[in-house]
Amino acid sequence: MKAPWVAALILVLTAVFFFTCQSQDWRKADETKKWPTVTGVVLEAWTSGTPGRTSGRTKHCRYGYTVQERQYTSEQIAINYDTTIYDYVKGSKIPVHYNPGNPNDAVLETNLVMNRTGGWALTSLTLAAFFFLVGFASDYSKK
C-alpha cells in the first residue's frame, strides 16, 4: 500500500472512532427531548473569555430547580456542553428538562450540539477524502 492510501485509511478509522463518541452524545441529547420539564430559576449568568472580544467568549448559566420537593442546581446547558449562545438573565424563570431516573442530570437546551469530538470527526473525514484523492491521482497518473 502507498502512503496516501495508508493515511486515508487511518483517518477514516479515526473519524469512525470520533463519530462513535459523538453519536453517544447525540443519542442522549435526543433523549432529553422526552424528559419531564419543571420551571427553574437562573441563579447566576456570566460570560468568560477575553474582555473586549466577541470570538472565543462563552456564556454560562447556573440555575436551580425543584423535583419532588428536592432542590437541585446545575450549570449544564445541553448534553456535553456547558456554554450557550443565549443570554440568560439572573432571576428569570426557565424550563429545565431533567432526567426522571436521576433528577440531578438536567439541561436547559435539548438541541443537538456538535462538540469538539464531532469537529475532529469531520476534520478526519475531510483529510481522508484528500488523501484518497491524492492516492487515486497518483495511481491514475502512472497508467
Secondary structure, DSSP 8 states (H G I E B T S, - for coil): --HHHHHHHHHHHHHHHHHHHHHHHHHHHHHHTTS-EEEEEEEEEEEES-TT-STT-EEEEEEEEEETTEEEEE---BTTB--BSS---TT-EEEEEEETTEEEEEES--S----HHHHHHHHHHHHHHHHHHHHHHHHHHT-
